[in-house]
Amino acid sequence: MNTKYEIVGNDYIRDNDGTKLYRIRALRDIYTPSGVVKRGELGGYVASEANLTKYSDAWIFDNSIVRDNAVVRGHAVLRHSSVVCDNALISGKAKLLNSYVCGNATVIGSPKLVDCFVNQNAVVGGQALLFKSSVTGDTSLFSTQDLCSVTLDKCIGRPYKPQEERPVTKYLMLPEGVGLFRIQALRDINNKYQFVKKGELGGLISSSQNLSQLGDCWIFPEASVTQNATVQENASVAGNSEIYGDAVVCERAVVKNSIVSDRSLVGGGVKLDNYSISRNIRLLGEGNFTNTQNKKVEIFGKTNRMINIFNTSDMERLKQDENVFLRNM
């Protein structure tokens, strides 16, 4: 039951293609990062309840629109005349002001986008702060410094404000092997999977980009997160897990004894155990995906289209989807 907001059936507009978009109205006070939405206040427009989560404090303000298979989750906020459509995902503490996100794009973490366009398979995350930027293609941006490392035909833009140094208050990086570092907690970390005491050692990373210094996310001793992969917010990576490529593990997700690679994303309250996820798979929702077989179950997409999995019942549906491949490794 949706106790967060309702769709106002008689207050709607039609988009350029004729799609009906309905105004939303708060059913309770909602404490967003942009301020409190009072019970009874109107918000932006959606095509259906599937476009805006009913579980957290994400909100669509002003005349912003979310439609098609796009989803706004976490504590994300849309303001002014932002548009999110197609298969796009907005999550974490992302803030969009008068920005357009479409295609299979993902905006996650704590970025702020002002007058931006994000399209195709692009990922904007971390604490990126962008102003009048175009991010498209297969580009991944996790800080404004990344603007210097992508070609101009994939990303044209400039920082919203100078990048601030991320405070090193959560963990240290201790060299271990060639190009790898073991993390050590600088404070107590109230991680969802297991409490971490100050001074305890964690898993392996290849750079500070792999694990956020913010929140209570953590990588436990047997796990590794390398290349351009990131672990953010309150997520947990445990057991004999490997996260690499451009993969993202975020929100309250727990990944155990699993592989998450390529451009895949695991978020929401998902618990993932003994799987291999790759090639444009987005595993979201609150499901407990535990594989009790001796071998991992591999799930990967066969096309560039993002495949969204919201609950365990979607697994049966995916067996009939020609764009998804499931097999025992």
C-alpha positions as CSV (number, residue, x, y, z in Angstrom):
1,M,0.0,0.0,0.0
2,N,1.3,3.4,-0.9
3,T,1.1,5.6,2.2
4,K,3.6,8.1,0.8
5,Y,1.8,9.8,-2.1
6,E,-1.2,9.4,-4.3
7,I,-1.7,10.1,-8.0
8,V,-4.3,12.8,-8.6
9,G,-6.4,11.3,-11.4
10,N,-8.0,14.5,-12.5
11,D,-4.8,16.6,-12.6
12,Y,-2.8,15.5,-15.6
13,I,-1.0,16.7,-18.7
14,R,-0.1,15.0,-22.0
15,D,3.5,14.7,-23.1
16,N,4.5,15.4,-26.7
17,D,3.7,11.8,-27.7
18,G,0.3,11.9,-26.0
19,T,1.3,10.0,-22.9
20,K,-0.8,11.0,-19.8
21,L,1.3,12.2,-16.9
22,Y,-0.4,12.6,-13.5
23,R,0.4,15.0,-10.7
24,I,1.4,13.5,-7.4
25,R,0.3,14.6,-3.9
26,A,2.0,13.8,-0.6
27,L,0.0,11.7,1.9
28,R,2.4,12.4,4.7
29,D,5.3,14.7,5.6
30,I,8.3,13.7,3.4
31,Y,11.7,14.8,4.6
32,T,13.8,15.2,1.4
33,P,17.3,16.6,1.2
34,S,15.7,19.7,-0.4
35,G,13.4,20.3,2.5
36,V,10.1,19.0,4.0
37,V,7.2,18.2,1.7
38,K,4.1,18.8,3.8
39,R,1.2,16.4,3.7
40,G,-1.2,17.4,1.0
41,E,1.4,19.3,-1.1
42,L,1.5,18.6,-4.8
43,G,4.6,17.4,-6.6
44,G,5.6,16.8,-10.2
45,Y,4.2,14.2,-12.7
46,V,4.5,10.5,-13.2
47,A,3.1,8.0,-15.7
48,S,2.4,5.5,-12.9
49,E,3.4,4.6,-9.3
50,A,6.2,2.5,-10.7
51,N,8.1,5.7,-11.5
52,L,8.6,6.9,-7.9
53,T,9.4,4.7,-4.9
54,K,6.9,4.6,-2.1
55,Y,9.5,3.4,0.4
56,S,11.9,6.2,0.9
57,D,12.0,10.1,0.8
58,A,12.7,10.5,-2.9
59,W,10.5,13.2,-4.4
60,I,9.6,14.9,-7.7
61,F,9.1,18.7,-7.3
62,D,7.7,21.5,-9.4
63,N,6.9,20.5,-13.0
64,S,9.4,17.7,-13.2
65,I,8.4,14.5,-15.1
66,V,9.2,10.8,-14.7
67,R,7.8,8.4,-17.3
68,D,8.2,5.1,-19.2
69,N,10.2,2.6,-17.2
70,A,12.3,5.2,-15.4
71,V,12.6,5.0,-11.7
72,V,13.4,7.6,-8.9
73,R,14.5,5.9,-5.7
74,G,16.5,6.4,-2.5
75,H,16.6,10.1,-1.4
76,A,16.9,11.5,-4.9
77,V,15.2,14.8,-5.8
78,L,14.0,16.3,-9.1
79,R,13.4,20.1,-9.3
80,H,12.2,22.7,-11.8
81,S,11.5,21.1,-15.1
82,S,13.6,17.9,-15.0
83,V,12.6,15.0,-17.1
84,V,13.6,11.3,-16.5
85,C,12.4,8.8,-19.1
86,D,13.0,5.5,-20.9
87,N,14.9,3.1,-18.7
88,A,16.8,5.7,-16.6
89,L,17.5,5.2,-12.9
90,I,17.9,8.1,-10.4
91,S,18.8,7.0,-6.9
92,G,21.0,7.7,-3.8
93,K,21.0,11.4,-2.9
94,A,21.1,12.6,-6.5
95,K,19.8,16.1,-7.2
96,L,18.6,17.1,-10.6
97,L,17.7,20.7,-11.4
98,N,16.2,21.3,-14.8
99,S,18.1,18.3,-16.2
100,Y,17.1,15.6,-18.7
101,V,18.1,11.9,-18.1
102,C,17.0,9.2,-20.6
103,G,18.1,6.0,-22.3
104,N,19.7,3.5,-20.0
105,A,21.4,6.2,-18.0
106,T,22.0,6.0,-14.3
107,V,22.5,8.8,-11.8
108,I,23.4,7.6,-8.3
109,G,25.3,8.5,-5.2
110,S,25.3,12.2,-4.3
111,P,25.8,14.1,-7.6
112,K,24.2,17.4,-8.4
113,L,23.3,18.2,-12.0
114,V,22.1,21.6,-13.1
115,D,20.9,22.1,-16.7
116,C,22.4,18.7,-17.8
117,F,21.7,16.0,-20.4
118,V,22.5,12.4,-19.5
119,N,21.8,9.8,-22.1
120,Q,22.5,6.3,-23.5
121,N,24.5,4.1,-21.0
122,A,26.1,6.9,-19.2
123,V,26.6,6.7,-15.4
124,V,27.0,9.8,-13.2
125,G,27.7,9.0,-9.6
126,G,29.9,9.7,-6.5
127,Q,29.9,13.4,-5.7
128,A,30.1,14.8,-9.3
129,L,28.8,18.4,-9.5
130,L,28.0,19.3,-13.1
131,F,26.6,22.5,-14.8
132,K,25.4,22.6,-18.4
133,S,27.0,19.3,-19.2
134,S,26.2,16.6,-21.7
135,V,27.1,13.1,-20.6
136,T,26.4,10.3,-23.1
137,G,27.7,7.1,-24.6
138,D,29.4,4.7,-22.2
139,T,30.9,7.4,-20.1
140,S,31.2,7.0,-16.3
141,L,31.6,10.1,-14.2
142,F,32.2,9.9,-10.4
143,S,33.9,13.3,-9.9
144,T,34.3,16.5,-11.8
145,Q,37.9,15.5,-12.4
146,D,36.7,12.7,-14.6
147,L,35.7,15.4,-17.2
148,C,39.4,15.5,-18.0
149,S,39.6,11.8,-18.8
150,V,36.8,11.4,-21.3
151,T,36.7,12.4,-24.9
152,L,34.7,15.4,-25.9
153,D,32.3,13.5,-28.1
154,K,31.2,11.6,-25.0
155,C,31.0,14.4,-22.5
156,I,31.0,18.1,-22.8
157,G,30.6,20.2,-19.7
158,R,32.1,21.8,-16.7
159,P,31.9,21.5,-12.9
160,Y,29.0,23.1,-11.1
161,K,31.6,24.2,-8.5
162,P,35.2,23.3,-7.7
163,Q,35.6,19.7,-6.5
164,E,36.1,19.6,-2.8
165,E,38.6,17.1,-1.4
166,R,36.8,14.1,0.1
167,P,37.7,13.9,3.8
168,V,39.6,10.8,4.8
169,T,37.7,10.1,8.0
170,K,36.4,6.6,7.4
171,Y,39.3,4.4,6.2
172,L,42.9,4.3,5.3
173,M,44.5,2.5,2.3
174,L,47.3,0.1,3.2
175,P,49.4,-1.1,0.2
176,E,49.0,-4.8,-0.4
177,G,50.4,-6.3,-3.6
178,V,50.7,-4.6,-6.9
179,G,48.1,-1.9,-7.4
180,L,46.0,-3.1,-4.5
181,F,45.2,-1.6,-1.1
182,R,43.6,-3.1,2.0
183,I,41.2,-0.8,3.8
184,Q,41.4,-0.1,7.6
185,A,38.6,1.5,9.5
186,L,39.4,4.9,11.1
187,R,36.1,4.9,13.1
188,D,33.3,2.6,14.1
189,I,31.1,1.8,11.1
190,N,27.5,0.8,11.7
191,N,27.3,-1.4,8.6
192,K,24.1,-3.2,7.8
193,Y,25.7,-6.6,7.3
194,Q,28.1,-6.5,10.2
195,F,29.4,-3.8,12.7
196,V,33.0,-2.7,12.0
197,K,35.1,-1.5,14.9
198,K,37.7,1.2,14.5
199,G,41.0,-0.3,13.5
200,E,39.6,-3.4,11.8
201,L,40.9,-4.4,8.4
202,G,38.6,-4.8,5.4
203,G,38.8,-6.0,1.8
204,L,40.8,-4.9,-1.2
205,I,40.4,-1.9,-3.4
206,S,42.5,-0.5,-6.3
207,S,41.8,3.2,-5.6
208,S,39.8,5.5,-3.3
209,Q,37.1,5.7,-6.0
210,N,36.1,2.1,-5.2
211,L,34.7,2.8,-1.7
212,S,33.0,6.0,-0.5
213,Q,34.4,7.8,2.5
214,L,30.8,8.7,3.3
215,G,28.0,6.6,4.8
216,D,28.4,3.2,6.4
217,C,29.3,1.2,3.3
218,W,32.1,-1.4,3.7
219,I,34.1,-4.1,2.0
220,F,34.8,-7.1,4.2
221,P,38.1,-9.0,4.3
222,E,37.6,-11.7,1.7
223,A,36.0,-9.4,-0.9
224,S,37.6,-7.0,-3.5
225,V,36.3,-4.0,-5.5
226,T,38.6,-2.9,-8.3
227,Q,38.9,-1.0,-11.6
228,N,36.1,1.6,-11.9
229,A,33.6,-0.2,-9.6
230,T,32.1,1.7,-6.7
231,V,30.5,0.9,-3.3
232,Q,28.4,3.7,-1.9
233,E,26.0,4.8,0.8
234,N,25.2,1.9,3.2
235,A,26.0,-1.1,0.9
236,S,28.0,-4.1,2.0
237,V,30.3,-6.4,0.0
238,A,31.2,-9.6,1.9
239,G,32.3,-13.2,1.5
240,N,34.3,-14.1,-1.6
241,S,32.9,-11.3,-3.7
242,E,34.5,-9.5,-6.7
243,I,33.1,-6.2,-7.9
244,Y,34.9,-4.8,-11.0
245,G,34.4,-3.0,-14.3
246,D,32.0,-0.1,-14.0
247,A,29.7,-1.9,-11.6
248,V,27.9,-0.1,-8.7
249,V,26.8,-1.5,-5.4
250,C,24.7,1.1,-3.5
251,E,21.9,2.0,-1.1
252,R,21.4,-0.8,1.4
253,A,22.4,-3.7,-0.8
254,V,24.3,-6.7,0.6
255,V,26.5,-8.6,-1.9
256,K,27.9,-11.9,-0.6
257,N,30.0,-14.6,-2.4
258,S,29.0,-13.0,-5.8
259,I,30.5,-11.3,-8.8
260,V,29.2,-8.0,-10.1
261,S,30.9,-6.7,-13.2
262,D,30.7,-4.6,-16.4
263,R,28.0,-1.9,-16.1
264,S,25.7,-3.8,-13.7
265,L,24.1,-2.2,-10.6
266,V,22.9,-3.7,-7.3
267,G,20.9,-1.4,-5.1
268,G,17.8,-0.9,-2.9
269,G,17.6,-3.5,-0.1
270,V,18.7,-6.4,-2.2
271,K,20.5,-9.3,-0.6
272,L,22.6,-11.1,-3.3
273,D,24.3,-14.4,-2.5
274,N,26.2,-16.8,-4.9
275,Y,25.4,-15.0,-8.2
276,S,27.3,-13.5,-11.1
277,I,25.7,-10.4,-12.5
278,S,27.1,-8.7,-15.6
279,R,26.3,-6.7,-18.8
280,N,23.7,-4.1,-18.1
281,I,21.7,-5.9,-15.3
282,R,20.2,-3.6,-12.6
283,L,19.1,-5.6,-9.6
284,L,16.9,-3.4,-7.4
285,G,14.0,-3.6,-5.0
286,E,14.0,-5.5,-1.6
287,G,14.4,-9.1,-2.8
288,N,16.5,-11.8,-1.2
289,F,18.4,-13.4,-4.1
290,T,20.1,-16.4,-2.5
291,N,21.3,-19.3,-4.7
292,T,21.8,-22.5,-2.7
293,Q,23.5,-24.4,-5.5
294,N,27.2,-25.3,-5.3
295,K,27.8,-23.2,-8.5
296,K,27.0,-19.6,-9.1
297,V,24.0,-18.6,-11.2
298,E,25.1,-16.2,-14.0
299,I,22.8,-13.5,-15.2
300,F,23.8,-11.2,-18.0
301,G,22.1,-9.1,-20.7
302,K,22.6,-9.9,-24.4
303,T,22.0,-6.3,-25.5
304,N,22.9,-2.7,-24.5
305,R,19.4,-2.3,-23.0
306,M,19.3,-2.2,-19.2
307,I,17.5,-5.1,-17.7
308,N,15.7,-4.2,-14.4
309,I,15.1,-6.9,-11.8
310,F,12.9,-5.7,-8.9
311,N,12.0,-8.9,-7.1
312,T,12.7,-12.7,-7.0
313,S,9.6,-13.4,-9.1
314,D,11.2,-11.5,-12.0
315,M,13.7,-14.4,-12.3
316,E,11.0,-16.6,-13.8
317,R,10.1,-13.9,-16.2
318,L,13.7,-13.4,-17.3
319,K,14.0,-17.1,-18.3
320,Q,11.6,-16.2,-21.2
321,D,13.4,-12.9,-22.1
322,E,15.6,-13.3,-25.1
323,N,17.7,-10.4,-24.0
324,V,18.8,-12.1,-20.8
325,F,20.9,-15.2,-20.3
326,L,20.8,-17.3,-17.1
327,R,23.0,-20.3,-16.6
328,N,25.0,-22.2,-13.9
329,M,28.7,-21.2,-14.0
